[in-house]
Amino acid sequence: MAFNSVLHFKNRFWGGVGYRLIDAVSILAGAEVIEGLNVGLSYDIPTSQMVHSTVGSFEFTVQYVFKVDVEKDDRVFKSVRFL
């Protein structure tokens, strides 16, 4: 089970922390490079028995968000069959 909390700044930057039960604490940060393209970096700090054999790990993320335009149907139906 994982818990994350992320804060966004000016819809361009984000940062936060996360916790995976009996495993690790994470520090997260990222930014929108161009419209739709996000990059991020996180660092995991182990909290389990592996803390003695590792110092943590980095994760690099690249995400692209596509804009999808969907036309909304504004027709009104007076039958429960079409609700």
C-alpha positions, 0 to 999 in steps of 0.5 A: 500500500502506498500513500503520496502527497503532491503539490502543484505550483503554477500548473508547471512544477510539482513536488511531494513525498510518498510512503510505501508501507514497510518499504520506503519513503519517496521524495518527488519533483518534476516540471512540465517542459513544454505543453503536454511533456512532463519530466520528473525525478524521485528518490526512494529511501528504504525503511525496511531491512534493506536499509543496511544493504542499499542507500536508495534508488533514483527513478526518472519519469517522462510523461506525455499528455495528449489533448483529446477534444470530445464533443459534448452531446447537449440533447435533452432526453425525456425518457429514463431509458436514455439517462 
